[in-house]
Amino acid sequence: MLSSITSDLKKSINKAGIGSQIQAYQICEYWTSTISDIFSKEVAEKSQAIKYKNGTLTVAVLSSVFAQEFKFKEEEIKKEINKKVRYDAVRKIRFEL
């Protein structure tokens, strides 16, 4: 029964054409929890995922120092976000000041 509802919901989302927007929203939301897990909540508050498109997650950061720290851990961050999404959605992270 539950799998039927889940299947119907996925079909409705895809039919409405909003599947990619929901995916982008989820990935942006996973940024904050992932950064909180890897660094800390205080560090996570210094950044904001603003866009996901075609495998690239764009993140606004407060300073170049944070961008550099995140860049050092980029592979780990991508791995953790993709684990939460359950497939390799994020292939690149772009940082903006």
Contacts in CASP RR format, 6 or more apart in sequence:
PFRMAT RR
TARGET T0000
AUTHOR 0000-0000-0000
METHOD contacts of the structure
MODEL  1
MLSSITSDLKKSINKAGIGSQIQAYQICEYWTSTISDIFSKEVAEKSQAI
KYKNGTLTVAVLSSVFAQEFKFKEEEIKKEINKKVRYDAVRKIRFEL
13 19 0 8 1.000
13 22 0 8 1.000
23 52 0 8 1.000
23 85 0 8 1.000
23 89 0 8 1.000
24 51 0 8 1.000
24 52 0 8 1.000
24 53 0 8 1.000
26 85 0 8 1.000
27 49 0 8 1.000
27 52 0 8 1.000
27 57 0 8 1.000
27 81 0 8 1.000
27 85 0 8 1.000
27 89 0 8 1.000
27 90 0 8 1.000
28 49 0 8 1.000
28 50 0 8 1.000
28 51 0 8 1.000
28 52 0 8 1.000
28 57 0 8 1.000
29 49 0 8 1.000
30 81 0 8 1.000
30 84 0 8 1.000
30 85 0 8 1.000
31 47 0 8 1.000
31 48 0 8 1.000
31 49 0 8 1.000
31 57 0 8 1.000
31 59 0 8 1.000
31 81 0 8 1.000
32 44 0 8 1.000
32 48 0 8 1.000
32 49 0 8 1.000
33 44 0 8 1.000
33 84 0 8 1.000
34 77 0 8 1.000
34 80 0 8 1.000
34 81 0 8 1.000
34 84 0 8 1.000
35 43 0 8 1.000
35 44 0 8 1.000
35 47 0 8 1.000
35 70 0 8 1.000
35 77 0 8 1.000
36 43 0 8 1.000
36 44 0 8 1.000
37 80 0 8 1.000
38 73 0 8 1.000
38 76 0 8 1.000
38 77 0 8 1.000
38 80 0 8 1.000
39 69 0 8 1.000
39 73 0 8 1.000
43 66 0 8 1.000
43 69 0 8 1.000
46 61 0 8 1.000
46 62 0 8 1.000
46 63 0 8 1.000
46 66 0 8 1.000
47 59 0 8 1.000
47 60 0 8 1.000
47 61 0 8 1.000
47 62 0 8 1.000
47 66 0 8 1.000
47 70 0 8 1.000
48 59 0 8 1.000
48 60 0 8 1.000
49 57 0 8 1.000
49 58 0 8 1.000
49 59 0 8 1.000
50 58 0 8 1.000
50 59 0 8 1.000
50 60 0 8 1.000
50 96 0 8 1.000
51 57 0 8 1.000
51 58 0 8 1.000
52 58 0 8 1.000
52 89 0 8 1.000
52 90 0 8 1.000
55 89 0 8 1.000
55 90 0 8 1.000
55 91 0 8 1.000
55 92 0 8 1.000
56 90 0 8 1.000
56 91 0 8 1.000
56 92 0 8 1.000
56 93 0 8 1.000
56 94 0 8 1.000
57 81 0 8 1.000
57 90 0 8 1.000
57 92 0 8 1.000
57 93 0 8 1.000
57 94 0 8 1.000
58 93 0 8 1.000
58 94 0 8 1.000
58 95 0 8 1.000
58 96 0 8 1.000
59 70 0 8 1.000
59 93 0 8 1.000
59 94 0 8 1.000
59 95 0 8 1.000
59 96 0 8 1.000
60 95 0 8 1.000
60 96 0 8 1.000
60 97 0 8 1.000
61 67 0 8 1.000
61 70 0 8 1.000
61 95 0 8 1.000
61 96 0 8 1.000
61 97 0 8 1.000
63 97 0 8 1.000
64 97 0 8 1.000
67 95 0 8 1.000
67 97 0 8 1.000
70 77 0 8 1.000
70 93 0 8 1.000
70 95 0 8 1.000
71 93 0 8 1.000
71 95 0 8 1.000
74 93 0 8 1.000
77 93 0 8 1.000
78 90 0 8 1.000
78 91 0 8 1.000
78 93 0 8 1.000
81 89 0 8 1.000
81 90 0 8 1.000
82 88 0 8 1.000
82 89 0 8 1.000
82 90 0 8 1.000
END
